[in-house]
Amino acid sequence: MYQFSYADIQTDSVADARERERHLLTRSIDLLINAANAGSESMQAVEALHFTNRVWTALLEDLSSNENALPKELRANLISIGMWLLRETEEIRQGRSNNFDGLIEVSQIIRDGIQ
């Protein structure tokens, strides 16, 4: 019979959650790259902006939870970044911006920082 300590299970769970976050951000980045190539009025842009919005809305909800174990200052910084990303996706959606490169770059930095 297998025996696992709570700490082992919790560590695996956190590692799995981080891997899922990296995967979602990678998918968002890939969609944003395709959208940048297709143009801000393309169906690829609609899909990329919608997906990115959903990912960051979920991340912001998690970051604002009292149960989130990240340091408070890091959480606040990530919330600020997430809010910028959501505003920027809306600016592109409304046709007031075409800053896919900014969304891609910031998303890559966040993804690469997840450990």
Phi and psi restraints in degrees (value plus and minus 20) as a CYANA .aco file:
   2 TYR   PHI    -104.0   -64.0
   2 TYR   PSI     122.3   162.3
   3 GLN   PHI    -146.2  -106.2
   3 GLN   PSI     107.0   147.0
   4 PHE   PHI    -142.1  -102.1
   4 PHE   PSI     118.6   158.6
   5 SER   PHI    -100.8   -60.8
   5 SER   PSI     136.5   176.5
   6 TYR   PHI     -78.2   -38.2
   6 TYR   PSI     -59.2   -19.2
   7 ALA   PHI     -82.9   -42.9
   7 ALA   PSI     -59.6   -19.6
   8 ASP   PHI     -84.3   -44.3
   8 ASP   PSI     -64.5   -24.5
   9 ILE   PHI     -85.7   -45.7
   9 ILE   PSI     -63.4   -23.4
  10 GLN   PHI     -84.4   -44.4
  10 GLN   PSI     -60.8   -20.8
  11 THR   PHI     -83.4   -43.4
  11 THR   PSI     -64.1   -24.1
  12 ASP   PHI     -81.4   -41.4
  12 ASP   PSI     -62.1   -22.1
  13 SER   PHI     -83.2   -43.2
  13 SER   PSI     -62.8   -22.8
  14 VAL   PHI     -85.9   -45.9
  14 VAL   PSI     -63.0   -23.0
  15 ALA   PHI     -82.3   -42.3
  15 ALA   PSI     -61.3   -21.3
  16 ASP   PHI     -83.4   -43.4
  16 ASP   PSI     -62.1   -22.1
  17 ALA   PHI     -83.6   -43.6
  17 ALA   PSI     -62.5   -22.5
  18 ARG   PHI     -84.4   -44.4
  18 ARG   PSI     -59.2   -19.2
  19 GLU   PHI     -85.2   -45.2
  19 GLU   PSI     -60.2   -20.2
  20 ARG   PHI     -82.6   -42.6
  20 ARG   PSI     -61.5   -21.5
  21 GLU   PHI     -82.1   -42.1
  21 GLU   PSI     -64.2   -24.2
  22 ARG   PHI     -81.5   -41.5
  22 ARG   PSI     -62.3   -22.3
  23 HIS   PHI     -83.0   -43.0
  23 HIS   PSI     -65.9   -25.9
  24 LEU   PHI     -83.3   -43.3
  24 LEU   PSI     -61.7   -21.7
  25 LEU   PHI     -87.0   -47.0
  25 LEU   PSI     -57.7   -17.7
  26 THR   PHI     -82.7   -42.7
  26 THR   PSI     -63.8   -23.8
  27 ARG   PHI     -81.7   -41.7
  27 ARG   PSI     -63.1   -23.1
  28 SER   PHI     -81.4   -41.4
  28 SER   PSI     -64.2   -24.2
  29 ILE   PHI     -81.6   -41.6
  29 ILE   PSI     -65.5   -25.5
  30 ASP   PHI     -79.7   -39.7
  30 ASP   PSI     -64.2   -24.2
  31 LEU   PHI     -84.2   -44.2
  31 LEU   PSI     -60.2   -20.2
  32 LEU   PHI     -85.8   -45.8
  32 LEU   PSI     -57.2   -17.2
  33 ILE   PHI     -83.9   -43.9
  33 ILE   PSI     -65.2   -25.2
  34 ASN   PHI     -81.4   -41.4
  34 ASN   PSI     -60.3   -20.3
  35 ALA   PHI     -86.2   -46.2
  35 ALA   PSI     -61.3   -21.3
  36 ALA   PHI     -80.9   -40.9
  36 ALA   PSI     -58.8   -18.8
  37 ASN   PHI     -91.3   -51.3
  37 ASN   PSI     -53.4   -13.4
  38 ALA   PHI    -106.3   -66.3
  38 ALA   PSI     -42.9    -2.9
  39 GLY   PHI      87.0   127.0
  39 GLY   PSI     133.5   173.5
  40 SER   PHI     -90.4   -50.4
  40 SER   PSI     -33.7     6.3
  41 GLU   PHI    -123.3   -83.3
  41 GLU   PSI      -9.5    30.5
  42 SER   PHI    -105.3   -65.3
  42 SER   PSI     144.4   184.4
  43 MET   PHI     -85.2   -45.2
  43 MET   PSI     -51.6   -11.6
  44 GLN   PHI     -82.6   -42.6
  44 GLN   PSI     -57.7   -17.7
  45 ALA   PHI     -86.5   -46.5
  45 ALA   PSI     -62.8   -22.8
  46 VAL   PHI     -78.7   -38.7
  46 VAL   PSI     -67.2   -27.2
  47 GLU   PHI     -83.5   -43.5
  47 GLU   PSI     -65.9   -25.9
  48 ALA   PHI     -84.1   -44.1
  48 ALA   PSI     -64.6   -24.6
  49 LEU   PHI     -87.0   -47.0
  49 LEU   PSI     -60.2   -20.2
  50 HIS   PHI     -84.0   -44.0
  50 HIS   PSI     -67.0   -27.0
  51 PHE   PHI     -83.3   -43.3
  51 PHE   PSI     -66.3   -26.3
  52 THR   PHI     -81.0   -41.0
  52 THR   PSI     -61.2   -21.2
  53 ASN   PHI     -81.1   -41.1
  53 ASN   PSI     -64.9   -24.9
  54 ARG   PHI     -84.3   -44.3
  54 ARG   PSI     -63.0   -23.0
  55 VAL   PHI     -80.7   -40.7
  55 VAL   PSI     -69.7   -29.7
  56 TRP   PHI     -92.2   -52.2
  56 TRP   PSI     -50.0   -10.0
  57 THR   PHI     -83.0   -43.0
  57 THR   PSI     -63.4   -23.4
  58 ALA   PHI     -86.3   -46.3
  58 ALA   PSI     -62.9   -22.9
  59 LEU   PHI     -82.6   -42.6
  59 LEU   PSI     -62.1   -22.1
  60 LEU   PHI     -84.7   -44.7
  60 LEU   PSI     -57.9   -17.9
  61 GLU   PHI     -81.8   -41.8
  61 GLU   PSI     -64.2   -24.2
  62 ASP   PHI     -86.1   -46.1
  62 ASP   PSI     -63.3   -23.3
  63 LEU   PHI     -84.2   -44.2
  63 LEU   PSI     -49.9    -9.9
  64 SER   PHI    -105.4   -65.4
  64 SER   PSI     -26.2    13.8
  65 SER   PHI     -94.3   -54.3
  65 SER   PSI     120.1   160.1
  66 ASN   PHI     -84.8   -44.8
  66 ASN   PSI     -41.4    -1.4
  67 GLU   PHI    -102.7   -62.7
  67 GLU   PSI     -27.0    13.0
  68 ASN   PHI     -87.9   -47.9
  68 ASN   PSI     108.5   148.5
  69 ALA   PHI    -107.8   -67.8
  69 ALA   PSI     -23.0    17.0
  70 LEU   PHI     -86.9   -46.9
  70 LEU   PSI     131.4   171.4
  71 PRO   PHI     -77.8   -37.8
  71 PRO   PSI     124.9   164.9
  72 LYS   PHI     -76.2   -36.2
  72 LYS   PSI     -62.6   -22.6
  73 GLU   PHI     -86.0   -46.0
  73 GLU   PSI     -60.3   -20.3
  74 LEU   PHI     -84.6   -44.6
  74 LEU   PSI     -63.1   -23.1
  75 ARG   PHI     -79.3   -39.3
  75 ARG   PSI     -64.2   -24.2
  76 ALA   PHI     -82.4   -42.4
  76 ALA   PSI     -62.5   -22.5
  77 ASN   PHI     -83.8   -43.8
  77 ASN   PSI     -63.3   -23.3
  78 LEU   PHI     -86.6   -46.6
  78 LEU   PSI     -55.4   -15.4
  79 ILE   PHI     -83.9   -43.9
  79 ILE   PSI     -63.2   -23.2
  80 SER   PHI     -81.1   -41.1
  80 SER   PSI     -63.7   -23.7
  81 ILE   PHI     -83.5   -43.5
  81 ILE   PSI     -64.5   -24.5
  82 GLY   PHI     -81.3   -41.3
  82 GLY   PSI     -59.9   -19.9
  83 MET   PHI     -84.9   -44.9
  83 MET   PSI     -59.8   -19.8
  84 TRP   PHI     -81.5   -41.5
  84 TRP   PSI     -65.1   -25.1
  85 LEU   PHI     -79.5   -39.5
  85 LEU   PSI     -63.4   -23.4
  86 LEU   PHI     -84.9   -44.9
  86 LEU   PSI     -61.0   -21.0
  87 ARG   PHI     -83.9   -43.9
  87 ARG   PSI     -61.6   -21.6
  88 GLU   PHI     -87.9   -47.9
  88 GLU   PSI     -57.8   -17.8
  89 THR   PHI     -83.2   -43.2
  89 THR   PSI     -57.8   -17.8
  90 GLU   PHI     -87.9   -47.9
  90 GLU   PSI     -58.9   -18.9
  91 GLU   PHI     -81.5   -41.5
  91 GLU   PSI     -61.9   -21.9
  92 ILE   PHI     -86.8   -46.8
  92 ILE   PSI     -65.0   -25.0
  93 ARG   PHI     -79.4   -39.4
  93 ARG   PSI     -57.1   -17.1
  94 GLN   PHI    -101.0   -61.0
  94 GLN   PSI     -23.9    16.1
  95 GLY   PHI      61.1   101.1
  95 GLY   PSI      -6.4    33.6
  96 ARG   PHI    -115.7   -75.7
  96 ARG   PSI     -24.4    15.6
  97 SER   PHI    -171.3  -131.3
  97 SER   PSI     141.7   181.7
  98 ASN   PHI    -157.4  -117.4
  98 ASN   PSI      14.3    54.3
  99 ASN   PHI    -105.9   -65.9
  99 ASN   PSI      33.2    73.2
 100 PHE   PHI     -82.3   -42.3
 100 PHE   PSI     -57.5   -17.5
 101 ASP   PHI     -80.1   -40.1
 101 ASP   PSI     -60.3   -20.3
 102 GLY   PHI     -83.4   -43.4
 102 GLY   PSI     -64.4   -24.4
 103 LEU   PHI     -81.4   -41.4
 103 LEU   PSI     -62.8   -22.8
 104 ILE   PHI     -83.9   -43.9
 104 ILE   PSI     -68.8   -28.8
 105 GLU   PHI     -82.0   -42.0
 105 GLU   PSI     -67.2   -27.2
 106 VAL   PHI     -85.1   -45.1
 106 VAL   PSI     -61.4   -21.4
 107 SER   PHI     -83.2   -43.2
 107 SER   PSI     -59.0   -19.0
 108 GLN   PHI     -84.2   -44.2
 108 GLN   PSI     -62.1   -22.1
 109 ILE   PHI     -82.1   -42.1
 109 ILE   PSI     -65.6   -25.6
 110 ILE   PHI     -83.8   -43.8
 110 ILE   PSI     -68.1   -28.1
 111 ARG   PHI     -77.6   -37.6
 111 ARG   PSI     -66.1   -26.1
 112 ASP   PHI     -89.1   -49.1
 112 ASP   PSI     -39.1     0.9
 113 GLY   PHI    -107.5   -67.5
 113 GLY   PSI     -30.2     9.8
 114 ILE   PHI     -95.2   -55.2
 114 ILE   PSI     105.2   145.2
